[in-house]
């Protein structure tokens, strides 16, 4: 059987490889090439070297300010989402009536689309701020914390489900042994439960980090970068450069390549760090 699988391996994998090449590898390679070109269409491209990358970092492009805003938002979002999701998971893994109902309620926001969430939260936040004669787009701080609040509300339930699965797989023998040894609930949590759910932490950290860095539709709907593009995140900055400025398609493409590299480097660093802390069960 194994010899047969090896013999026909390429036959079964070839359609997938071809589809992956046409859907991802070829467009990605073409996109990297176009980042070194000035173009209006794919067939009308002139090679300009690193000019697009130099332009991307000019002050008028807003790329560095968007990067700083995105980095700050990502740090706060990753910490708050994971801490709150893990806390709720701890509460919902206790033997309390109605936990399944609460799990469903907390998970439901993840099913709602980003554009809908953005406009909904914009209306709710503005309804509060109107009392103080201001709006969410009048101050960058309002936009920042509005995005953090929205991101937490959307993702906590999803991360909670992953943490619950990890906590339920912690061997009860270890917890009982810790109690026998006189460990307090806090010591049991830090010394037993957290190390045993590091694989779940790795997954949740990766998902929250990558989703926070790549946030686009919620940013577009909630603030659209206002005021004066001070709440503009990287994805929105790239979008507006590519589609909103004639003649800057190459610069937008260069920003997209830089964006890809930044996300990959940060994600790989996070995966390497958290995986090194995982404990084999």
Backbone as CSV, one residue per row, in Angstrom:
resi,resn,N_x,N_y,N_z,CA_x,CA_y,CA_z,C_x,C_y,C_z
1,UNK,0.833,-1.200,0.000,0.000,0.000,0.000,0.876,1.264,0.000
2,UNK,1.907,1.258,0.836,2.801,2.404,0.925,3.539,2.635,-0.390
3,UNK,3.967,1.549,-1.041,4.651,1.674,-2.331,3.717,2.253,-3.395
4,UNK,2.454,1.839,-3.337,1.463,2.347,-4.295,1.240,3.844,-4.113
5,UNK,1.162,4.264,-2.845,0.970,5.684,-2.564,2.155,6.505,-3.060
6,UNK,3.363,5.987,-2.843,4.561,6.701,-3.309,4.594,6.780,-4.838
7,UNK,4.137,5.711,-5.494,4.170,5.664,-6.951,3.218,6.688,-7.569
8,UNK,2.024,6.811,-6.963,1.007,7.705,-7.529,0.894,9.036,-6.758
9,UNK,1.902,9.318,-5.950,1.882,10.524,-5.120,1.717,11.789,-5.971
10,UNK,2.510,11.913,-7.026,2.468,13.115,-7.852,1.143,13.277,-8.593
11,UNK,0.530,12.144,-8.948,-0.749,12.204,-9.671,-1.820,12.850,-8.801
12,UNK,-1.832,12.470,-7.510,-2.855,12.993,-6.601,-2.546,14.421,-6.154
13,UNK,-1.283,14.765,-6.029,-0.916,16.098,-5.537,-0.785,17.136,-6.645
14,UNK,-0.600,16.685,-7.894,-0.371,17.627,-8.989,-1.488,18.656,-9.161
15,UNK,-2.773,18.263,-9.131,-3.831,19.281,-9.270,-3.768,20.356,-8.189
16,UNK,-3.487,19.940,-6.950,-3.389,20.905,-5.844,-2.198,21.820,-6.025
17,UNK,-1.061,21.250,-6.434,0.148,22.041,-6.661,-0.072,23.067,-7.767
18,UNK,-0.720,22.642,-8.846,-0.996,23.557,-9.961,-1.929,24.679,-9.515
19,UNK,-2.987,24.326,-8.791,-3.936,25.335,-8.309,-3.247,26.316,-7.365
20,UNK,-2.383,25.796,-6.483,-1.666,26.661,-5.535,-0.706,27.591,-6.271
21,UNK,-0.072,27.058,-7.303,0.873,27.874,-8.078,0.161,29.024,-8.775
22,UNK,-0.987,28.736,-9.416,-1.716,29.771,-10.150,-2.424,30.752,-9.211
23,UNK,-2.843,30.258,-8.043,-3.601,31.111,-7.127,-2.715,31.909,-6.189
24,UNK,-1.486,31.418,-5.923,-0.651,32.095,-4.934,0.772,32.380,-5.411
25,UNK,1.509,31.349,-5.806,2.943,31.517,-6.091,3.183,32.484,-7.240
26,UNK,2.498,32.274,-8.376,2.707,33.134,-9.540,2.260,34.575,-9.270
27,UNK,1.048,34.804,-8.715,0.660,36.193,-8.395,1.596,36.850,-7.377
28,UNK,2.062,36.067,-6.403,2.964,36.621,-5.397,4.290,37.054,-6.037
29,UNK,4.855,36.185,-6.870,6.114,36.508,-7.553,5.939,37.726,-8.459
30,UNK,4.809,37.779,-9.156,4.527,38.917,-10.031,4.365,40.200,-9.212
31,UNK,3.744,40.065,-8.045,3.561,41.221,-7.173,4.886,41.760,-6.653
32,UNK,5.796,40.866,-6.295,7.123,41.292,-5.847,7.850,42.023,-6.974
33,UNK,7.768,41.484,-8.196,8.408,42.136,-9.342,7.822,43.525,-9.586
34,UNK,6.502,43.642,-9.509,5.842,44.925,-9.769,6.187,45.974,-8.712
35,UNK,6.625,45.526,-7.524,7.019,46.484,-6.498,8.281,47.240,-6.894
36,UNK,8.995,46.713,-7.876,10.195,47.387,-8.391,9.907,48.133,-9.701
37,UNK,8.622,48.285,-10.011,8.236,48.901,-11.288,7.276,50.060,-11.078
38,UNK,7.239,50.935,-12.063,6.190,51.937,-12.148,5.200,51.443,-13.182
39,UNK,3.948,51.283,-12.806,2.989,50.668,-13.713,1.589,51.208,-13.482
40,UNK,0.790,51.036,-14.511,-0.647,51.312,-14.408,-1.437,50.029,-14.580
41,UNK,-0.916,49.123,-15.406,-1.471,47.775,-15.552,-0.315,46.777,-15.492
42,UNK,-0.646,45.523,-15.346,0.377,44.486,-15.249,1.234,44.439,-16.508
43,UNK,0.623,44.695,-17.653,1.348,44.629,-18.926,2.059,45.936,-19.279
44,UNK,1.869,46.957,-18.466,2.487,48.257,-18.741,3.343,48.661,-17.546
45,UNK,4.467,47.966,-17.375,5.329,48.178,-16.208,6.745,48.523,-16.650
46,UNK,7.310,49.542,-15.978,8.691,49.966,-16.247,9.522,49.780,-14.989
47,UNK,10.615,49.048,-15.098,11.463,48.764,-13.948,12.129,50.054,-13.454
48,UNK,11.983,50.322,-12.133,12.573,51.541,-11.546,13.455,51.234,-10.342
49,UNK,13.734,49.961,-10.113,14.610,49.580,-9.003,13.969,49.802,-7.640
50,UNK,14.722,50.422,-6.738,14.253,50.627,-5.360,13.527,51.951,-5.163
51,UNK,13.207,52.616,-6.245,12.564,53.935,-6.144,11.246,53.875,-5.373
52,UNK,10.448,52.843,-5.619,9.163,52.718,-4.927,9.353,52.532,-3.421
53,UNK,10.355,51.762,-3.049,10.618,51.523,-1.623,11.103,52.804,-0.935
54,UNK,11.904,53.590,-1.632,12.353,54.870,-1.081,11.177,55.819,-0.899
55,UNK,10.299,55.853,-1.896,9.122,56.722,-1.820,8.197,56.297,-0.684
56,UNK,8.100,54.988,-0.454,7.198,54.471,0.586,7.538,55.022,1.964
57,UNK,8.810,55.307,2.213,9.229,55.776,3.530,9.280,57.305,3.632
58,UNK,8.887,57.995,2.575,8.832,59.446,2.656,7.719,59.892,3.602
59,UNK,7.900,61.030,4.217,6.961,61.501,5.242,5.539,61.675,4.717
60,UNK,5.408,62.086,3.466,4.078,62.311,2.914,3.287,61.052,2.652
61,UNK,3.939,59.885,2.683,3.261,58.618,2.407,2.497,58.067,3.612
62,UNK,2.892,58.451,4.804,2.192,57.993,6.004,2.439,56.544,6.366
63,UNK,3.420,55.914,5.709,3.664,54.481,5.967,4.243,54.258,7.364
64,UNK,5.212,55.074,7.760,5.839,54.889,9.073,4.870,55.215,10.206
65,UNK,4.052,56.251,10.037,3.071,56.574,11.087,2.017,55.477,11.195
66,UNK,1.601,54.931,10.045,0.642,53.817,10.055,1.259,52.582,10.703
67,UNK,2.560,52.371,10.469,3.256,51.242,11.088,3.299,51.393,12.598
68,UNK,3.604,52.614,13.074,3.630,52.861,14.514,2.269,52.669,15.153
69,UNK,1.224,53.191,14.500,-0.142,53.034,15.024,-0.539,51.561,15.046
70,UNK,-0.214,50.835,13.978,-0.548,49.408,13.890,0.182,48.609,14.951
71,UNK,1.462,48.919,15.178,2.249,48.198,16.184,1.671,48.417,17.582
72,UNK,1.329,49.672,17.906,0.751,49.968,19.222,-0.594,49.272,19.392
73,UNK,-1.423,49.336,18.364,-2.730,48.665,18.410,-2.569,47.157,18.583
74,UNK,-1.618,46.572,17.858,-1.407,45.122,17.918,-0.960,44.683,19.303
75,UNK,-0.030,45.419,19.907,0.458,45.061,21.242,-0.673,45.069,22.262
76,UNK,-1.454,46.149,22.275,-2.564,46.256,23.232,-3.617,45.188,22.963
77,UNK,-3.954,44.981,21.705,-5.000,44.017,21.351,-4.596,42.585,21.705
78,UNK,-3.369,42.212,21.358,-2.908,40.846,21.634,-2.928,40.569,23.139
79,UNK,-2.451,41.523,23.935,-2.412,41.328,25.389,-3.817,41.253,25.983
80,UNK,-4.671,42.197,25.623,-6.010,42.233,26.221,-6.872,41.061,25.761
81,UNK,-6.826,40.745,24.488,-7.643,39.638,23.974,-7.259,38.327,24.641
82,UNK,-5.974,38.034,24.706,-5.538,36.753,25.261,-5.747,36.666,26.766
83,UNK,-5.504,37.757,27.475,-5.724,37.741,28.920,-7.207,37.561,29.253
84,UNK,-8.067,38.302,28.570,-9.506,38.196,28.834,-10.055,36.849,28.377
85,UNK,-9.610,36.377,27.216,-10.093,35.090,26.704,-9.677,33.955,27.627
86,UNK,-8.441,33.998,28.109,-7.962,32.946,29.021,-8.701,32.990,30.351
87,UNK,-8.977,34.203,30.843,-9.718,34.345,32.106,-11.131,33.793,31.978
88,UNK,-11.793,34.139,30.882,-13.153,33.629,30.657,-13.133,32.110,30.484
89,UNK,-12.117,31.594,29.782,-11.995,30.139,29.602,-11.844,29.439,30.945
90,UNK,-11.058,30.038,31.845,-10.899,29.452,33.187,-12.237,29.395,33.917
91,UNK,-13.010,30.468,33.806,-14.308,30.527,34.487,-15.293,29.524,33.895
92,UNK,-15.246,29.353,32.568,-16.219,28.487,31.907,-15.809,27.010,31.887
93,UNK,-14.627,26.678,32.392,-14.237,25.267,32.525,-14.555,24.730,33.916
94,UNK,-15.070,25.594,34.764,-15.536,25.126,36.069,-16.909,24.474,35.907
95,UNK,-17.231,23.604,36.814,-18.498,22.876,36.736,-19.630,23.763,37.248
96,UNK,-20.054,24.671,36.357,-21.134,25.599,36.684,-22.231,25.463,35.634
97,UNK,-23.473,25.514,36.073,-24.596,25.362,35.148,-24.636,26.514,34.147
98,UNK,-24.944,26.173,32.894,-25.113,27.193,31.867,-23.847,27.602,31.146
99,UNK,-22.740,26.880,31.361,-21.482,27.264,30.727,-21.552,27.156,29.201
100,UNK,-22.282,26.163,28.688,-22.399,26.007,27.230,-23.111,27.196,26.589
101,UNK,-24.104,27.733,27.299,-24.826,28.902,26.801,-23.892,30.099,26.729
102,UNK,-23.102,30.299,27.791,-22.164,31.420,27.819,-21.090,31.276,26.750
103,UNK,-20.630,30.053,26.490,-19.628,29.833,25.441,-20.180,30.254,24.086
104,UNK,-21.437,29.909,23.833,-22.063,30.275,22.565,-22.197,31.789,22.433
105,UNK,-22.621,32.435,23.520,-22.815,33.884,23.509,-21.489,34.601,23.245
106,UNK,-20.432,34.171,23.912,-19.128,34.814,23.743,-18.545,34.568,22.352
107,UNK,-18.894,33.436,21.738,-18.332,33.107,20.428,-19.052,33.818,19.286
108,UNK,-20.318,34.164,19.479,-21.139,34.714,18.397,-20.561,35.954,17.703
109,UNK,-19.938,36.917,18.414,-19.400,38.096,17.709,-18.396,37.768,16.613
110,UNK,-17.712,36.630,16.719,-16.726,36.257,15.710,-17.377,35.923,14.373
111,UNK,-18.680,35.683,14.374,-19.387,35.309,13.154,-19.841,36.518,12.345
112,UNK,-19.716,37.714,12.922,-20.200,38.928,12.259,-19.069,39.534,11.432
113,UNK,-19.376,39.982,10.240,-18.379,40.561,9.338,-17.784,41.856,9.865
114,UNK,-16.544,42.142,9.456,-15.817,43.296,9.958,-16.443,44.625,9.604
115,UNK,-16.944,44.771,8.362,-17.561,46.032,7.949,-18.798,46.322,8.787
116,UNK,-19.611,45.300,8.996,-20.819,45.458,9.811,-20.448,45.845,11.234
117,UNK,-19.442,45.167,11.780,-18.982,45.473,13.137,-18.488,46.915,13.232
118,UNK,-17.719,47.323,12.224,-17.160,48.665,12.249,-18.233,49.738,12.295
119,UNK,-19.215,49.638,11.419,-20.282,50.642,11.381,-21.171,50.557,12.628
120,UNK,-21.401,49.337,13.120,-22.228,49.179,14.322,-21.561,49.825,15.529
121,UNK,-20.271,49.532,15.731,-19.548,50.104,16.863,-19.357,51.603,16.699
122,UNK,-19.241,52.064,15.476,-19.125,53.512,15.254,-20.377,54.219,15.772
123,UNK,-21.550,53.651,15.451,-22.802,54.251,15.899,-22.934,54.190,17.420
124,UNK,-22.557,53.072,18.025,-22.685,52.932,19.481,-21.733,53.869,20.219
125,UNK,-20.479,53.942,19.744,-19.503,54.815,20.405,-19.886,56.272,20.219
126,UNK,-20.320,56.634,19.013,-20.724,58.023,18.769,-21.953,58.411,19.589
127,UNK,-22.828,57.439,19.835,-24.015,57.729,20.649,-23.616,58.173,22.053
128,UNK,-22.511,57.622,22.548,-22.005,58.014,23.869,-21.247,59.338,23.782
129,UNK,-20.403,59.464,22.752,-19.568,60.656,22.627,-20.371,61.902,22.265
130,UNK,-21.532,61.731,21.623,-22.370,62.883,21.275,-22.783,63.676,22.521
131,UNK,-22.895,62.975,23.637,-23.267,63.647,24.884,-22.190,64.630,25.316
132,UNK,-20.972,64.374,24.872,-19.854,65.265,25.205,-19.470,66.137,24.010
133,UNK,-20.399,66.200,23.044,-20.243,67.033,21.855,-18.967,66.706,21.077
134,UNK,-18.724,65.440,20.902,-17.576,64.994,20.119,-17.924,63.684,19.425
135,UNK,-17.033,63.200,18.572,-17.245,61.929,17.865,-15.955,61.109,17.893
136,UNK,-16.050,59.896,17.419,-14.902,59.005,17.447,-13.780,59.471,16.522
137,UNK,-14.121,60.240,15.479,-13.105,60.693,14.527,-12.567,62.086,14.860
138,UNK,-12.970,62.635,15.994,-12.476,63.960,16.378,-11.156,63.890,17.132
139,UNK,-10.844,62.716,17.649,-9.623,62.537,18.427,-9.042,61.158,18.130
140,UNK,-7.740,61.099,17.851,-7.104,59.828,17.507,-7.186,58.819,18.648
141,UNK,-7.205,59.305,19.894,-7.291,58.398,21.044,-8.626,57.650,21.051
142,UNK,-9.696,58.345,20.683,-11.001,57.690,20.613,-10.989,56.589,19.556
143,UNK,-10.393,56.903,18.400,-10.313,55.901,17.338,-9.477,54.704,17.737
144,UNK,-8.359,54.962,18.400,-7.469,53.880,18.824,-8.179,52.929,19.775
145,UNK,-8.758,53.475,20.834,-9.413,52.608,21.827,-10.715,52.022,21.299
146,UNK,-11.342,52.715,20.351,-12.515,52.134,19.708,-12.151,50.884,18.917
147,UNK,-11.027,50.933,18.199,-10.547,49.767,17.450,-10.160,48.638,18.387
148,UNK,-9.507,48.977,19.501,-9.130,47.954,20.488,-10.372,47.287,21.059
149,UNK,-11.361,48.095,21.411,-12.608,47.565,21.960,-13.307,46.659,20.959
150,UNK,-13.389,47.107,19.717,-14.027,46.313,18.658,-13.300,44.985,18.456
151,UNK,-11.975,45.041,18.390,-11.181,43.832,18.154,-11.340,42.840,19.303
152,UNK,-11.360,43.347,20.528,-11.567,42.485,21.688,-12.934,41.819,21.636
153,UNK,-13.951,42.616,21.344,-15.313,42.089,21.319,-15.468,41.005,20.259
154,UNK,-14.777,41.170,19.135,-14.906,40.208,18.045,-14.119,38.927,18.288
155,UNK,-12.919,39.007,18.866,-12.017,37.859,18.891,-11.939,37.111,20.209
156,UNK,-12.390,37.711,21.299,-12.270,37.050,22.599,-12.969,35.697,22.601
157,UNK,-14.172,35.632,22.023,-14.913,34.372,22.019,-14.208,33.271,21.261
158,UNK,-13.608,33.609,20.125,-12.869,32.624,19.324,-11.666,32.090,20.084
159,UNK,-10.889,33.002,20.683,-9.720,32.581,21.462,-10.135,31.787,22.699
160,UNK,-11.267,32.168,23.278,-11.783,31.465,24.453,-12.027,29.991,24.154
161,UNK,-12.591,29.686,22.998,-12.861,28.307,22.614,-11.566,27.499,22.543
162,UNK,-10.515,28.092,21.986,-9.225,27.407,21.881,-8.629,27.170,23.264
163,UNK,-8.735,28.183,24.139,-8.202,28.022,25.500,-8.988,26.979,26.293
164,UNK,-10.290,26.937,26.084,-11.108,25.931,26.775,-10.672,24.531,26.368
165,UNK,-10.436,24.330,25.070,-9.975,23.020,24.590,-8.644,22.646,25.227
166,UNK,-7.743,23.627,25.358,-6.448,23.356,25.982,-6.578,23.039,27.460
167,UNK,-7.397,23.797,28.171,-7.572,23.580,29.611,-8.233,22.237,29.914
168,UNK,-9.141,21.821,29.043,-9.812,20.545,29.257,-8.884,19.353,29.031
169,UNK,-7.773,19.580,28.337,-6.798,18.509,28.087,-5.688,18.449,29.126
170,UNK,-5.730,19.359,30.102,-4.731,19.295,31.175,-5.035,18.074,32.040
171,UNK,-4.077,17.156,32.226,-4.321,15.939,33.018,-4.762,16.283,34.438
172,UNK,-5.859,15.699,34.867,-6.352,15.959,36.228,-5.376,15.454,37.273
173,UNK,-4.559,14.443,36.919,-3.578,13.911,37.864,-2.581,14.982,38.297
174,UNK,-2.196,15.845,37.344,-1.237,16.902,37.670,-1.845,17.920,38.635
175,UNK,-3.106,18.271,38.392,-3.777,19.241,39.262,-3.963,18.666,40.662
176,UNK,-4.363,17.406,40.719,-4.538,16.748,42.022,-3.211,16.625,42.758
177,UNK,-2.159,16.314,42.030,-0.835,16.206,42.654,-0.383,17.557,43.202
178,UNK,-0.687,18.632,42.480,-0.326,19.975,42.943,-1.078,20.328,44.227
179,UNK,-2.361,19.945,44.298,-3.147,20.204,45.507,-2.593,19.425,46.695
180,UNK,-2.215,18.176,46.442,-1.659,17.339,47.513,-0.352,17.936,48.040
181,UNK,0.425,18.517,47.129,1.697,19.137,47.516,1.514,20.488,48.191
182,UNK,0.275,20.951,48.292,-0.010,22.188,48.995,0.030,23.436,48.136
183,UNK,-0.056,23.268,46.829,-0.021,24.418,45.936,-1.325,25.206,46.040
184,UNK,-1.220,26.523,46.010,-2.396,27.387,46.017,-3.010,27.402,44.614
185,UNK,-4.269,27.858,44.478,-4.875,27.938,43.140,-4.028,28.767,42.157
186,UNK,-3.431,29.857,42.651,-2.598,30.687,41.781,-1.342,29.925,41.338
187,UNK,-0.712,29.206,42.273,0.476,28.416,41.932,0.129,27.289,40.963
188,UNK,-1.036,26.679,41.154,-1.480,25.631,40.234,-1.690,26.180,38.831
189,UNK,-2.245,27.386,38.773,-2.481,28.029,37.475,-1.164,28.327,36.762
190,UNK,-0.222,28.950,37.465,1.029,29.406,36.859,1.986,28.245,36.581
191,UNK,2.068,27.299,37.503,3.068,26.232,37.401,2.573,24.989,36.669
192,UNK,1.238,24.809,36.600,0.699,23.583,35.991,-0.133,23.900,34.742
193,UNK,-1.176,24.679,34.919,-2.118,24.889,33.810,-1.501,25.677,32.654
194,UNK,-0.866,26.803,32.965,-0.305,27.633,31.886,0.741,26.876,31.065
195,UNK,1.727,26.194,31.691,2.688,25.426,30.873,2.035,24.341,30.025
196,UNK,0.952,23.739,30.535,0.312,22.657,29.816,-0.569,23.138,28.661
197,UNK,-0.919,24.413,28.661,-1.747,24.942,27.559,-0.930,25.870,26.650
198,UNK,0.399,25.764,26.689,1.232,26.631,25.856,0.971,26.431,24.364
199,UNK,0.580,25.223,23.976,0.257,25.004,22.561,-0.957,25.836,22.161
200,UNK,-1.934,25.943,23.048,-3.104,26.797,22.782,-2.711,28.269,22.780
201,UNK,-1.806,28.635,23.686,-1.329,30.014,23.736,-0.600,30.364,22.441
202,UNK,0.178,29.416,21.918,0.889,29.636,20.653,-0.092,29.944,19.526
203,UNK,-1.153,29.138,19.432,-2.160,29.328,18.380,-2.868,30.670,18.541
204,UNK,-3.300,30.966,19.773,-4.052,32.201,20.015,-3.186,33.443,19.794
205,UNK,-1.944,33.374,20.224,-1.037,34.502,20.009,-0.824,34.739,18.524
206,UNK,-0.651,33.656,17.767,-0.436,33.786,16.325,-1.660,34.386,15.649
207,UNK,-2.841,33.900,15.987,-4.071,34.383,15.352,-4.344,35.845,15.697
208,UNK,-4.216,36.198,16.974,-4.489,37.575,17.372,-3.444,38.535,16.812
209,UNK,-2.195,38.111,16.800,-1.132,38.975,16.289,-1.301,39.231,14.790
210,UNK,-1.490,38.155,14.026,-1.608,38.306,12.575,-2.887,39.052,12.200
211,UNK,-4.001,38.741,12.855,-5.263,39.420,12.537,-5.233,40.894,12.926
212,UNK,-4.587,41.209,14.043,-4.488,42.603,14.471,-3.628,43.406,13.505
213,UNK,-2.506,42.818,13.081,-1.612,43.532,12.177,-2.242,43.729,10.807
214,UNK,-3.062,42.771,10.383,-3.655,42.834,9.046,-5.034,43.492,9.024
215,UNK,-5.453,44.063,10.137,-6.804,44.619,10.230,-7.054,45.669,9.143
216,UNK,-8.155,45.521,8.450,-8.482,46.468,7.376,-9.936,46.917,7.432
217,UNK,-10.868,45.972,7.285,-12.272,46.356,7.116,-12.830,47.084,8.344
218,UNK,-12.449,46.640,9.556,-12.922,47.327,10.761,-12.357,48.741,10.835
219,UNK,-11.093,48.885,10.465,-10.454,50.200,10.450,-11.127,51.115,9.430
220,UNK,-11.433,50.580,8.265,-12.091,51.344,7.204,-13.474,51.801,7.636
221,UNK,-14.227,50.923,8.273,-15.606,51.242,8.641,-15.687,52.120,9.889
222,UNK,-14.806,51.884,10.858,-14.922,52.595,12.129,-14.415,54.032,12.055
223,UNK,-13.205,54.241,11.519,-12.637,55.589,11.498,-12.196,56.044,10.114
224,UNK,-11.940,55.108,9.211,-11.405,55.415,7.880,-10.120,56.248,7.976
225,UNK,-9.362,56.039,9.062,-8.097,56.745,9.243,-8.205,58.113,9.884
226,UNK,-9.419,58.634,10.062,-9.608,59.970,10.637,-9.263,59.963,12.134
227,UNK,-8.837,61.113,12.678,-8.673,62.410,12.006,-7.291,62.537,11.349
228,UNK,-7.239,63.070,10.151,-5.998,63.355,9.425,-5.089,62.122,9.335
229,UNK,-5.739,60.966,9.124,-5.047,59.689,8.924,-4.224,59.248,10.133
230,UNK,-4.536,59.786,11.311,-3.794,59.410,12.516,-4.241,58.070,13.077
231,UNK,-5.380,57.546,12.611,-5.827,56.207,13.017,-5.788,55.247,11.834
232,UNK,-4.969,55.578,10.848,-4.850,54.733,9.665,-3.856,53.606,9.919
233,UNK,-4.299,52.366,9.708,-3.428,51.213,9.890,-2.760,50.847,8.565
234,UNK,-1.803,49.928,8.620,-0.997,49.620,7.443,-1.824,49.142,6.253
235,UNK,-2.745,48.234,6.489,-3.539,47.685,5.384,-4.340,48.779,4.695
236,UNK,-4.917,49.692,5.477,-5.693,50.792,4.907,-4.776,51.770,4.173
237,UNK,-3.585,52.002,4.702,-2.625,52.881,4.042,-2.209,52.325,2.681
238,UNK,-1.971,51.025,2.628,-1.598,50.374,1.367,-2.752,50.461,0.366
239,UNK,-3.952,50.196,0.828,-5.141,50.248,-0.031,-5.319,51.637,-0.641
240,UNK,-5.207,52.668,0.194,-5.423,54.023,-0.302,-4.287,54.480,-1.213
241,UNK,-3.077,53.983,-0.982,-1.962,54.322,-1.870,-2.161,53.691,-3.234
242,UNK,-2.537,52.429,-3.247,-2.661,51.686,-4.508,-3.870,52.140,-5.320
243,UNK,-5.018,52.272,-4.643,-6.255,52.567,-5.374,-6.647,54.041,-5.339
244,UNK,-6.078,54.805,-4.428,-6.521,56.177,-4.268,-5.607,57.227,-4.863
245,UNK,-4.414,56.817,-5.334,-3.466,57.796,-5.867,-2.960,57.327,-7.230
246,UNK,-3.341,58.019,-8.257,-2.927,57.656,-9.613,-1.407,57.821,-9.762
247,UNK,-0.777,56.799,-10.317,0.660,56.823,-10.515,1.454,56.266,-9.362
248,UNK,0.767,55.885,-8.283,1.447,55.357,-7.102,1.179,53.866,-6.904
249,UNK,0.768,53.189,-7.962,0.495,51.755,-7.848,1.751,50.986,-7.434
250,UNK,2.897,51.352,-8.010,4.147,50.689,-7.661,4.533,50.906,-6.210
251,UNK,4.275,52.112,-5.709,4.559,52.416,-4.302,3.651,51.590,-3.391
252,UNK,2.382,51.499,-3.778,1.456,50.671,-3.007,1.880,49.220,-2.993
253,UNK,2.371,48.739,-4.130,2.838,47.361,-4.211,4.080,47.156,-3.350
254,UNK,4.979,48.145,-3.344,6.176,48.071,-2.496,5.793,48.037,-1.021
255,UNK,4.810,48.841,-0.649,4.325,48.828,0.731,3.737,47.467,1.085
256,UNK,3.032,46.855,0.139,2.436,45.540,0.377,3.507,44.483,0.614
257,UNK,4.607,44.548,-0.142,5.703,43.598,0.046,6.358,43.813,1.412
258,UNK,6.583,45.066,1.780,7.147,45.371,3.097,6.216,44.884,4.206
259,UNK,4.929,45.084,4.003,3.916,44.634,4.963,3.992,43.118,5.144
260,UNK,4.098,42.405,4.042,4.207,40.944,4.080,5.441,40.509,4.867
261,UNK,6.571,41.136,4.599,7.821,40.780,5.276,7.713,41.043,6.776
262,UNK,7.142,42.186,7.148,6.999,42.530,8.567,6.134,41.514,9.299
263,UNK,4.988,41.175,8.707,4.071,40.219,9.341,4.718,38.846,9.476
264,UNK,5.411,38.394,8.429,6.053,37.077,8.458,7.133,37.031,9.533
265,UNK,7.974,38.060,9.592,9.066,38.091,10.573,8.520,38.078,12.000
266,UNK,7.523,38.923,12.270,6.951,38.995,13.615,6.254,37.687,13.984
267,UNK,5.496,37.123,13.037,4.778,35.875,13.302,5.744,34.718,13.561
268,UNK,6.801,34.625,12.769,7.783,33.556,12.966,8.515,33.714,14.296
269,UNK,8.830,34.955,14.667,9.491,35.203,15.951,8.579,34.797,17.103
270,UNK,7.294,35.140,16.990,6.343,34.766,18.037,6.179,33.258,18.123
271,UNK,6.067,32.586,16.991,5.914,31.130,16.987,7.144,30.451,17.580
272,UNK,8.330,30.939,17.228,9.565,30.362,17.763,9.641,30.519,19.272
273,UNK,9.243,31.701,19.773,9.328,31.963,21.208,8.331,31.117,22.001
274,UNK,7.067,31.122,21.571,6.043,30.413,22.341,6.191,28.895,22.228
275,UNK,6.631,28.409,21.068,6.834,26.965,20.923,7.965,26.457,21.818
276,UNK,8.956,27.300,22.068,10.061,26.901,22.938,9.603,26.735,24.390
277,UNK,8.435,27.299,24.714,7.907,27.193,26.071,6.900,26.050,26.225
278,UNK,6.586,25.372,25.125,5.599,24.305,25.198,6.141,23.090,25.932
279,UNK,5.223,22.392,26.596,5.584,21.209,27.389,4.905,20.003,26.763
280,UNK,5.643,18.922,26.548,5.060,17.706,25.998,4.220,17.011,27.055
281,UNK,3.001,16.629,26.638,2.111,15.929,27.572,2.319,14.432,27.511
